[in-house]
Amino acid sequence: MKNEASVPDFKFPKSEKLRLKNLIESLFKEGKSFFIYPFKVLHLLAPVEHSGNQVLITVSSKKFKKATDRNKIKRRIREAYRLNKYDLTKKLNNNCHLLIGYLYVGDEILDFGVIETKLKKTLERLYSEYQ
């Protein structure tokens, strides 16, 4: 029988998606940001009543007119986050919970491998800021 504590959780449930308007507004108003191409990353410590990290993913409709292109990019970002979020949560050890916003600012649709590599760099930077 496997030890449940050692098995990483690779799910991306609704509770990890940033959906509340007041939290999104506070992320944009009070959050810090940094840039790692193709992402502008906003981050903020979550209020005490929230558990776990919550993520917002957005792609500009001005740069990508077709919804299919925007959805393809968002799917790739979500998948990259889902596969690599365990590194951030494991390193932070539930010391803090973050609100994270990924704003895709690239001009072209990048391959999944490139998006995943850049997203890993953003997670490392988030860890270094909140350790």
Secondary structure, DSSP 8 states (H G I E B T S, - for coil): ---GGGS------GGGB---HHHHHHHHHH-EEEEETTEEEEEEE--TT--S-EEEEEE-TTT--SHHHHHHHHHHHHHHHHHHHHHHHHHHTTS--EEEEEEE--SS---HHHHHHHHHHHHHHHHHHH-
